[in-house]
Amino acid sequence: MDLEGKIDAVVSDLRERDGVVVAFSGGVDSSVVAALAREALGDDAVACTAKSETLPAEELDDATRVAEEIGIRHELVSFSELDNPDFVANDGERCYHCRTMRLGKMYETARELGISTVCDGTNASDPGEGHRPGLRAVEELEVFSPLLAHDISKAEVREIADRYDLSVADKPSMACLSSRIPTGLEVTEERLTRVEKAERLLRTWGFSQFRVRDHDGLARIEVAEGEMERALDADFVRAAREHLSDVGFDHVTLDLHGYATGSVSPANAAYDEEGDEPLVADVFAQEYPVGEDD
């Protein structure tokens, strides 16, 4: 089926429902679902954004702006992942716990509005991208994923966003702030706040694809390969060092490998022999010979 046929199938599928609540982050996937839902159902389509400590303020502003751009009703709900000790522990299932809570708020909103269907932006490329425990929450809660159901890939999502003139068509993926904290290191409000403040600096300097990883007080800045030269600019280096120190980091580094998804907790991350103390800074643990004056 060509892309036009897939779009028509999604709209037709959504049109058969009494209404939908779209779990809406303002990213390209959920924005496309929201736009198609709005086309199919008009005022019976609702975008819902769950505000919490892991959602950067700029992302919330983006979600509000894009919902207005689409013309869809936009509801905001609040909750705290930090109320859940399983999330705070930050084991390999952190995203499962987060997604379960976040989607739970979507269902609460749907019940209040008398709507039976909750949709999300999972696309056909997502299941093949490695360890994705959040997708298990989507399945368990019986969330409808129209992009996945109609075999729409990530590349096709961006093409649809471009067809609908959505401003987020080329927006880079932006995972929640807790993804900057290595597995096994507790997620705390302090760590989330200093990561958010640190990344705000990079956004101000015009970087588009970046992360600031928090290795228990050591900030590891990642930027896309095409932006590396700007990250090495002396003025930015000075600003990053001063600003990140001011917001609570003890050390500031630039990762010369550049931006890479999942790099904060790589699949081969080291643990101690008992298996319960992750070496969260193992990426920096290699010893190098030094001279007497080093």
ZALOTI-771657 format. One record per residue: x, y, z of N, C-alpha, C in turn. Coordinates in steps of 0.02 Angstrom, whole numbers, plus 50000, padded with zeros to 5 digits. Atoms other than C-alpha are relative to their C-alpha. Layout:
XYZXYZXYZ/...
END
This chain:
500424994050000500005000050000500445006250000/499604993950001500685017249957499815004450059/500094995949941500795031150085499315003250001/500664996950002499195039550027499474995050024/500465005149978498275023150052500044998850075/499925000949928499005021350227499685005750039/500314994249967498455038850275499244999349999/500735000950006496695035350212499774994550048/500195005649956496675018950310499995002250073/499994997549931497165027650472499405004450013/500564995449990495875041350450499344996150003/500605004050001494535028550408499924996050065/500005003949938495005017950558499795004450059/500154995449945494945032850677499285002549996/500674997250010493305039050603499464995250027/500485004849974492445023050662499925000350076/500024999749926492775027550845499605006050023/500424994649973491715038450957500415006150019/499544994749981493225049150996500664996850020/499365002649978495065047351040500355005250043/499524995849964496275054251167500694997949976/499335001350026498005055551091500525001850053/499444998649955499495053851209500495004449961/499714994950043500315069651146500625003250032/499384997049975502135074651173500195006249960/499794994650044502255087051030500564997949954/499525002650047503525076050942499664998349934/500285001050067503295071350760499504994249999/500465005750002502465054350793499315001750028/500654998549970501115060150912499655005849965/500304994450037500865076050811499654997549937/500325002850059500485065950654499364996350019/500615003449976499255055050751499475005150017/500494994849981498435070750821499705003249938/500254996850062498295078550647499514995449964/500445004750033497525062850574499364998950040/500595000749957496355061050723499545006049993/500394993950009495805079050704499634999949934/500325000550066495455076050520499424995050002/500505005349999494465060250559499405001750044/500524999449948493485065750712499835007250020/500154993149982493535084650725500075001250074/499974998349929493115090350901499994994050046/499995006149959492995072350961500704997150007/499305001949991494885070950948500315004850050/499704996049946495845076951102500734998050007/499295001349985497725078551125500105001150075/499894999449928498305075751304500744999350015/499305000049981500015079951373500064999350075/499895001149928500585073351542500635003650022/499444996049975501695085751632500294996650062/499655002949942503005078851752500715002750002/499314997649992504785081751812500454997949942/499565002550053505485072051664499865003449933/500174996550062504675083351532500315007050001/499714993250000505755098551489499475005349986/500494994650008504815114951498499935002049927/500034998250071505275118551317499584995149960/500405005050035504475102251262499255001050014/500704998449984502865106851353499765006049959/500174994150042502875123751265499904997949927/500065002450069503145114851099499344996249990/500625003850005501685103051132499405004749996/500554995250000500535117651169499975003649932/499984996450064501095126851012499774995649942/500175004450056500925111750897499264998050002/500725001549995499195107450964499595005749971/500344994250029498655125150920500075000049924/499865000350072499455123050749499534995049965/500445005250027498445107150719499275001950006/500694998149987496865114750791499634994950042/500315005249960496545100350909499945002350073/500084998549930495875102051085500584997150039/499415002149965497325100851207499885000150075/500085000649928497195094551386500694998850032/499395001249961498605095251515499824996550065/500085003449936498725083151661500684999750033/499365000249964500055081951795500064993650041/499865005649956500865067551885500755000050014/499295000349984502555062851959500254992849997/499695006650001503575047651909500394998750064/499595000849941504595050952065499614997350060/500425003149949503125044752169500054992449998/499955007250010503495027352102500724997650014/499325002249983505005018952187500314995749946/499735004150053505185006952041500305004349945/499734995350049505445021651924500645003150026/499424996749970506635030352042500614995550001/499455004849997507695014552057500384999649934/499674999350066508055016551870500334993549977/499735006350026508264998351824499854999749925/500105000750071508104991651647499285000849978/500714999450016506204993451657499735007050014/500224993249984506165012151695499475002649951/500474997450050505285016251531499324996650005/500635003649991503975003051566499595003350056/500344996949944503555010851734499755007049981/500194993350020503535028351660499404999949952/500535000350050502445023751511499354997650031/500605002449967501235014251622499655005650037/500294994449964500975029451733499735005349953/500204994750046500885041751589499374998149962/500605002250036499625031551491499414999250046/500545000249951498635028851649499655006750007/500304993349997498375047751656499595001349936/500384999250062497795047051474499314996750007/500635003649992496475034151518499545003650051/500414996149953495895044651667499665005849963/500284994450038495655059451550499464997549952/500485002750047494765048551422499344998350035/500615001749962493535042151554499615006250018/500334993849981493175059851612499635003149940/500294997250061492785064651431499504995349966/500455004850030491755049151395500264997049936/499685002850059492995042951266500314993350017/499775006849984493465024551254500694998349972/499375001750033495035025051146500565004850017/499384996249991496785030851192500484998049945/499525001250054498035032451048500695002450021/499324997449991499905034551048500355000249932/499644999050062501245038150919500494994549982/499565005550018502125021250912499954998749925/500025001350072502625018550731500314993249983/499805006850021503115003150630500754998950007/499285000849991504975006550654500194998750072/499825000349929504915006850844500154993050026/499875006649971504804988150884500684997149981/499355002750021506434984950791500595003850026/499454995749976507464997750888500284997850066/499675002549939508144986551026499534999750059/500385000949938507584985951207499525005850010/500514994749994505944995851217499464997750049/500505002349951505054991151380499375004150001/500604995950002503865005651357499474997349954/500485002850047503064996551212499584994550033/500395005149964502544982651332499435003250038/500544996349966501544995451431499455001849951/500504998450052500685000951270499574994049985/500375006150016500204983051233499554997950058/500385002249941499644978851411499395004350012/500554995449987498544994251423499525000649940/500435000250060497794990851251499915007049969/499994993550034498275007851183500004998749924/500035000850073497865009650998500565004249968/499444996750035499405013950892499864999949925/500215000250070498715018650721500584999849950/499435000250046500435021350642500284993049995/499765006949999500985004050695499504995449966/500535004450027499314996050649499985000349924/500034999250073499455002750472500705000449968/499335001050027501314999450449500325006449973/499704993650020501885017550442500675000750037/499324999749972503765018950469500165007150023/499794993449977504705033350549500115004749942/499894995750058505245039950379499335002249970/500654998250027503435039550321499635004850046/500304995249953502885048550480500245007049983/499734993450016504035062850436499725002649933/500284998050064503375062950258499285002450009/500694997949987501585063950322500005006950034/499954993549965502075078150441500155005649951/499834995050051502815087350292499395001549956/500604999150041501225084550189499485004350037/500494996349960500185091850332500295006650025/499674993749982501395106550350500105000850075/499874999649928501785102250530500705002550012/499354997049988503215112450599500504995150031/499565004949967503905096950688500234994649952/499845005250049504185087150526500734997850005/499295001649996506075087950549500275000350071/499774999449931506115089150738500364993650022/499645005949975507425077550814499624996650057/500315003649944506845064150935500255002950066/499814997349935506845070051115499704995650055/500235004449946506725056751250499955004050065/500094996549937506235061451427500665000850037/499384998249966507545068651544500314994250038/499725005749962507725052451643500464995749958/499575003950044508545044651490500725002350001/499314997449995510085055251528500364997150061/499715002649938510385045851691500144992549992/499835007050012511305029051682499584995250041/500375005249965510355013351729500364998350065/499735001749935510595009451913500145006050044/499914993949962510855027451966499315003150010/500684997849985509295034052054499815006449962/500274994050031508215046551961499755004650056/500214995349948508045061752074499825006749968/500194993450026507305079052052500625004249989/499384996150007509045086552077500354998449934/499665002050062509785076551933499605002149938/500414998050056508315079851818500055007549988/499984992750006508385098451854500655002449971/499364997550027510235100451820500104997949927/499975001950070510095090651658499585004849957/500434995450038508645101551601500335006849991/499674993550004509605117451642500614999849955/499425000750043511155110951556499814999849927/500215000650070510225106351397499695006549974/500264993550021509395123351396500555004449971/499434996250026511115130851368500154998049928/499855002350068511425119951215499465002349952/500554997750044509725124551146500095007449985/499894992950010510125142951172500565001349950/499444999250046511755140751076499844997349930/500215002050066510775133550930500124992849980/499925007150016511185115050942499324996849991/500655003150014509805104050872499964992750024/500015007049978510295085950913500544999250053/499525000149945511105084251083499714996550061/500195002449934511065076551256500545002350049/499524999249946511875080551422499894994150047/500065006049959512165063851511500285001550069/499804998749930512295064451701500294993750031/499665005749970513575051951763500185001750073/499924998749928513315055551949500435006250012/499644993749988513935073451940500495001749945/499584998750059514995071751782499545000949940/500414998650058514145079851633500364997949937/499715002150064514475071451466499565002849944/500374996650053513915082651323500094996149935/499995003150066513455074051160499655004749951/500334996150053513085083651000500084996049935/499975003450065512765077750822500675001449966/499354999450032514305075150714500065006649962/499984993850039513855089950604500045006350042/499984994249956513815101350756500624999950046/499435000849956515445095650834500475006049997/499554994350006516465110150767499775005850044/500264994649958515315122450854500094998550074/499915001949930515455112551016500725001050024/499294999049983517345114751009500205007349999/499874992849999517205133550992500185002250070/499754998049934518165141751134499485003650042/500514996349963516725153151182499474995250028/500495004949975515505138551194500314995750056/499675004149948516755128051292500005003750066/499984996049939516945142051417499305000650031/500694999249975515065144851431499744993550029/500235006549976514715126251451500334998350067/499655001549938516035124151584499725004150058/500244995749946515415138951684499274998650018/500725001049987513545135951664499864993350033/500145006749972513575117251698500284999350070/499754999949931514655120051851499515003650046/500484996149960513415133051912499374996150017/500635003749988511935121051895500114993650040/499905005549954512775107551999500444994349977/499565005350023513955097051893500715001150027/499324999649974515675093251965500525000349944/499555000150058516505089951796499595000449937/500344999250064516045094051616500444997249945/499625003050054516585083751466499605000449935/500315000450065516235083251279500184993149971/499885006750028516025065851204500175000749926/499784999250068517035065551044499704994849952/500365004650042516025050750981499365003249974/500604996650022514565062850963499374996950028/500655002249975512715060250994499854992949977/500225006850016512105042251002499444998050047/500555002149958510435035651064500214994250043/499865005549955510565024351215500704999750028/499305000549980512375028651249500095000850075/499914999149928512045032851432500034993450036/499995006749970511755014451472500084994849945/499905004650055512525004051332499854992850019/500215006949987512004985851314500524996050037/499475003749966513694979951377500245003650062/499804996449939513704991351530500244995250053/499695004449951514774984151668499665000350067/500255000549932514144978251836500534996550042/499525003649959515104971951985499834992550001/500085007350004515264953152014499354997650031/500635002049968513724952552125499395002149958/500534998150045512704961051989499545005350025/500474995149975511914974252099500285007050006/499734993349998513074989152087500255002049930/499784998150067513124996151909500565005150003/499454995250004514715005151866499785005649953/500324995050042513805020551803500495004249962/499504995950034515405029451755500504995649963/499535004650031516185014251671500265002549934/499774997450063516265023451506500625004350008/499414996049987517595034151588500534996350041/499605003649951518435020351689500674997649973/499385002550026519835015551570500595004150026/499424996649973521535019551643500495001649943/499514997950049522785029151540500665001550035/499354998549969524665030551575500095007550005/499874992849991525155047451643500725000950022/499334998449978526825055551669500015003450066/499954997049933527465063251828499695007050002/500264993150001526905080651773499275000449981/500704999850022525145075251722499525000450058/
END
